[in-house]
Amino acid sequence: MRYILFVFTLLFSQLVFAQKLQTFDGPYEDGRALYTFYEGKDGSFVLHGTFTFKKLNYIITGGFKHNRMDGCWRGHYLNKKSGKEYKETIYFKRGVVDGAYKLIFQTPKQVERVQAMVRNNRFVGAATRILKGDTISIIFDGNGFPDGQWRRQDTYYT
C-alpha cells in the first residue's frame, strides 16, 4: 500500500511540476511587466495568473487562464501635466469580452462616461454615454445590433 501511495505521489508531483507557475518581472514592450506563466506540454509559453503592465503614466492589470484573458481587466492613464485621466474596465471569459464595460475619460473641463454590457464580444442590452449632461442610451439585441430607438437626454442646456 505504501508503494502505491509513493508511486501516486511521485506521478502527481510530476504533473504539478509540469505546470509550475513561474514569474516574470522585467522589461516588456517599452514598459515593465509582471506576470505568471508556465511551460506547456509542447514547450510553449502559457500565461496563467495575474498580469500587470506599466509604462510611464499608464498601467494595465488583469488575469490569464491558460493563455486566455479572463476576469476583470483595468486600464488607467493619468497625465498629471494636462489633467487628463482615462479609466477602462473590461471583463473577459476564456479570452472573449463578456460582462460589464465601463469607461471614464476626464479632463479638467469635462467628464465622459460609457457603460455597456457585452456578451461573447457583442454589445447586448443597454449602453449609455454621458458627456456634459448629455446622455445617449442605445439598446442592443442579442446579436450586437442596435435595436429600437436611441434616446437622448440633454440636461446641459435645460
Secondary structure as GFF3:
##gff-version 3
##sequence-region A 1 158
A	DSSP	alpha_helix	2	18	.	.	.	ID=ss1
A	DSSP	beta_strand	22	28	.	.	.	ID=ss2
A	DSSP	beta_strand	31	39	.	.	.	ID=ss3
A	DSSP	beta_strand	45	55	.	.	.	ID=ss4
A	DSSP	beta_strand	58	65	.	.	.	ID=ss5
A	DSSP	beta_strand	68	69	.	.	.	ID=ss6
A	DSSP	beta_strand	71	79	.	.	.	ID=ss7
A	DSSP	beta_strand	84	93	.	.	.	ID=ss8
A	DSSP	beta_strand	96	106	.	.	.	ID=ss9
A	DSSP	beta_strand	111	119	.	.	.	ID=ss10
A	DSSP	beta_strand	122	131	.	.	.	ID=ss11
A	DSSP	beta_strand	134	140	.	.	.	ID=ss12
A	DSSP	beta_strand	151	154	.	.	.	ID=ss13
###
